[in-house]
Amino acid sequence: MIVYSPEVKRFILFRGEADCTDNDYSELQSYLFEPTGEDASDVREANSVANEFSETFCGPAPISVIPQASRKLSKKERESDESSAVYFVNRIPGVLPECREPLLQHKEYFDMLLPNKFCEEVVVSAVARLMSDKSRKPQAEQFFAFLNKMYDAGDMDVKSIITMTILNSITGEERIDYVEGLLSDTLKKSWKSARKFIGKQVKPEKESKYKQMSDQYRAQLMQNMNK
């Protein structure tokens, strides 16, 4: 049974026997859904909900012979893994609503979510507009509080996107000082390290050199976290 709860803005999938009473149903899965009033956008988002629930209806995936530590996560696992970059980006529209429609268009175009690419092409511009509008100060505070939370919970991909892509797009001493005042001590320290890599652009074909720079940043990030 699927119901929509407007109070919590979620579709909820319940499981139960065919002849059981309402009290015997148990919640199996839920999905955040807040209508925007734009039919095309809402239909796409509803289709996304339907696809998520259909995967659940198909039952558990076959047991993999690949070790848990090395196997590639499925789309469903990445989107439900609270430490993943996919999970992080999917929640950005909750604090930056202007990213909701571009996110749906991005997924439709690529048939998947490319977290860093989406942040580079959409989120960075949205943050710039947010910082330029003084009337949106409460929303800015909410957004950077969100980054603090996601940075603490996220894996290395999330941490890199937050520092190297989103925060490193913020320039100007006044803006940097303002944003640092909203960041946790941990994230503020990591961002200072990440700023050393601003301007060190590497051509895509030189993958080994890019990987070396990325590994260097990650190692420095881990060192800062361990102190």
C-alpha positions as CSV (number, residue, x, y, z in Angstrom):
1,M,0.0,0.0,0.0
2,I,1.3,3.5,-0.9
3,V,0.0,6.7,0.7
4,Y,1.1,10.3,0.5
5,S,1.4,12.2,3.8
6,P,1.2,16.0,3.2
7,E,2.2,16.6,6.8
8,V,5.7,15.2,6.3
9,K,5.7,15.6,2.5
10,R,6.5,12.0,1.8
11,F,5.2,9.0,-0.2
12,I,5.2,6.0,2.2
13,L,5.2,2.4,1.1
14,F,3.7,0.0,3.6
15,R,3.9,-3.8,3.7
16,G,1.3,-6.2,4.9
17,E,-0.8,-9.3,4.0
18,A,-3.6,-8.9,1.6
19,D,-6.3,-9.3,4.3
20,C,-4.6,-7.5,7.2
21,T,-6.0,-4.5,9.0
22,D,-4.5,-1.0,8.8
23,N,-2.8,-1.4,12.1
24,D,-0.9,-4.5,10.8
25,Y,0.9,-2.7,8.0
26,S,4.5,-1.8,8.6
27,E,6.4,1.0,6.8
28,L,8.8,-0.4,4.2
29,Q,10.2,2.7,2.5
30,S,9.5,6.4,2.2
31,Y,10.4,9.1,-0.3
32,L,10.4,12.9,0.1
33,F,8.0,14.6,-2.3
34,E,7.1,18.2,-2.2
35,P,4.9,19.4,-5.1
36,T,6.2,22.6,-6.8
37,G,3.0,23.4,-8.6
38,E,4.7,22.9,-12.0
39,D,3.0,19.9,-13.6
40,A,6.0,18.7,-15.7
41,S,8.4,18.9,-12.8
42,D,6.0,17.2,-10.4
43,V,5.3,14.4,-12.9
44,R,9.1,13.7,-13.4
45,E,9.6,13.6,-9.6
46,A,6.6,11.3,-9.2
47,N,8.0,9.0,-11.8
48,S,11.3,8.9,-9.9
49,V,9.3,7.9,-6.7
50,A,7.5,5.2,-8.7
51,N,10.9,3.9,-10.0
52,E,12.3,3.7,-6.5
53,F,9.2,1.8,-5.2
54,S,9.2,-0.5,-8.2
55,E,12.7,-1.6,-7.4
56,T,11.5,-2.5,-3.9
57,F,8.6,-4.5,-5.4
58,C,11.0,-6.6,-7.4
59,G,12.4,-8.0,-4.2
60,P,16.0,-8.3,-2.9
61,A,18.8,-8.4,-5.4
62,P,20.6,-11.7,-6.0
63,I,23.4,-12.4,-3.6
64,S,26.7,-11.1,-4.9
65,V,29.9,-13.1,-4.9
66,I,31.9,-9.9,-4.9
67,P,33.2,-9.0,-1.5
68,Q,31.2,-6.2,0.2
69,A,34.1,-3.9,0.5
70,S,34.9,-4.0,-3.2
71,R,31.6,-4.4,-5.0
72,K,30.0,-1.4,-6.8
73,L,27.0,0.0,-5.0
74,S,23.7,-0.1,-6.8
75,K,21.7,3.1,-7.7
76,K,19.3,2.3,-4.9
77,E,22.1,1.8,-2.4
78,R,23.9,5.0,-3.4
79,E,20.7,7.1,-3.0
80,S,20.0,5.6,0.4
81,D,23.6,5.7,1.7
82,E,23.7,8.9,3.8
83,S,27.4,9.2,3.3
84,S,27.4,9.1,-0.5
85,A,27.7,12.0,-2.9
86,V,24.4,11.0,-4.6
87,Y,22.6,11.2,-1.3
88,F,24.2,14.6,-0.6
89,V,23.3,16.2,-4.0
90,N,19.7,14.8,-3.9
91,R,19.1,16.8,-0.7
92,I,20.5,20.1,-2.0
93,P,17.1,21.3,-3.4
94,G,15.7,21.1,0.2
95,V,17.9,24.1,1.1
96,L,18.3,25.6,-2.5
97,P,14.9,25.1,-4.1
98,E,16.1,26.7,-7.4
99,C,18.2,23.5,-7.9
100,R,15.2,21.2,-7.9
101,E,14.2,21.6,-11.6
102,P,17.9,21.5,-12.9
103,L,18.5,18.4,-10.9
104,L,15.5,16.6,-12.5
105,Q,16.7,17.8,-16.0
106,H,20.3,16.6,-15.2
107,K,19.0,13.1,-14.3
108,E,16.8,13.0,-17.3
109,Y,19.6,14.0,-19.7
110,F,22.4,11.8,-18.3
111,D,20.0,9.0,-17.1
112,M,21.9,9.2,-13.8
113,L,23.2,11.7,-11.3
114,L,26.8,13.0,-11.7
115,P,27.3,14.7,-8.3
116,N,30.4,16.8,-9.0
117,K,29.3,17.8,-12.5
118,F,25.9,18.9,-11.2
119,C,27.5,20.9,-8.4
120,E,29.9,22.6,-10.8
121,E,27.3,23.5,-13.4
122,V,24.3,24.3,-11.1
123,V,25.0,24.5,-7.4
124,V,28.0,26.8,-7.7
125,S,25.9,29.4,-9.6
126,A,23.0,29.0,-7.1
127,V,25.4,29.7,-4.2
128,A,26.8,32.8,-6.0
129,R,23.2,34.2,-6.3
130,L,22.5,33.3,-2.7
131,M,25.6,35.1,-1.5
132,S,24.7,38.2,-3.6
133,D,21.2,38.6,-2.2
134,K,21.4,40.0,1.3
135,S,17.7,39.4,1.8
136,R,18.4,35.6,1.7
137,K,20.7,35.7,4.7
138,P,18.6,33.2,6.7
139,Q,18.6,30.8,3.8
140,A,22.4,31.2,3.5
141,E,22.8,30.3,7.1
142,Q,20.6,27.3,6.6
143,F,22.6,26.2,3.5
144,F,26.0,26.3,5.3
145,A,24.5,24.6,8.3
146,F,23.5,21.9,5.8
147,L,27.0,21.7,4.5
148,N,28.4,21.3,8.0
149,K,26.1,18.4,8.6
150,M,26.7,16.7,5.3
151,Y,30.5,17.1,5.6
152,D,30.5,15.4,8.9
153,A,28.4,12.5,7.7
154,G,29.8,12.2,4.2
155,D,32.5,10.1,2.6
156,M,35.6,11.4,0.9
157,D,33.7,12.2,-2.3
158,V,31.2,14.4,-0.4
159,K,34.0,16.1,1.5
160,S,35.8,16.9,-1.8
161,I,32.7,18.2,-3.5
162,I,31.9,20.5,-0.6
163,T,35.4,21.9,-0.2
164,M,37.0,21.7,-3.7
165,T,33.9,22.5,-5.8
166,I,31.3,24.4,-3.7
167,L,33.3,26.3,-1.1
168,N,36.3,27.0,-3.4
169,S,33.9,28.8,-5.8
170,I,33.4,31.5,-3.1
171,T,35.9,34.3,-3.6
172,G,36.6,37.7,-2.0
173,E,37.9,38.2,1.5
174,E,34.6,39.6,2.9
175,R,32.6,36.6,1.6
176,I,35.2,34.1,2.7
177,D,35.2,35.6,6.2
178,Y,31.4,35.6,6.3
179,V,31.2,31.9,5.2
180,E,33.9,30.8,7.6
181,G,31.8,32.3,10.4
182,L,29.0,29.8,9.5
183,L,31.2,26.7,9.2
184,S,32.1,24.2,11.8
185,D,35.8,24.2,12.9
186,T,36.4,21.0,11.1
187,L,35.0,22.2,7.8
188,K,36.6,25.6,8.1
189,K,40.0,23.9,8.6
190,S,39.5,21.6,5.6
191,W,38.4,24.5,3.4
192,K,41.6,26.4,4.2
193,S,43.5,23.4,3.0
194,A,41.4,23.1,-0.1
195,R,42.0,26.7,-1.1
196,K,45.6,25.9,-1.8
197,F,44.4,24.0,-4.9
198,I,42.5,26.9,-6.4
199,G,43.8,27.6,-9.9
200,K,45.6,24.3,-10.2
201,Q,43.7,23.2,-13.2
202,V,44.8,20.0,-15.0
203,K,43.8,19.0,-18.5
204,P,41.4,16.0,-18.4
205,E,43.6,13.8,-20.5
206,K,46.4,14.0,-18.0
207,E,44.6,11.7,-15.7
208,S,47.6,10.5,-13.7
209,K,48.6,14.0,-12.8
210,Y,45.0,14.9,-11.8
211,K,44.8,11.8,-9.7
212,Q,48.1,12.7,-8.0
213,M,46.7,16.1,-7.1
214,S,43.4,14.6,-5.9
215,D,45.3,12.0,-3.8
216,Q,47.4,14.7,-2.3
217,Y,44.4,16.7,-1.2
218,R,42.7,13.7,0.2
219,A,45.8,12.7,2.2
220,Q,46.0,16.2,3.6
221,L,42.3,16.1,4.4
222,M,42.7,12.8,6.3
223,Q,45.7,14.2,8.1
224,N,43.7,17.2,9.3
225,M,40.8,15.0,10.4
226,N,43.1,12.9,12.5
227,K,44.7,15.8,14.3
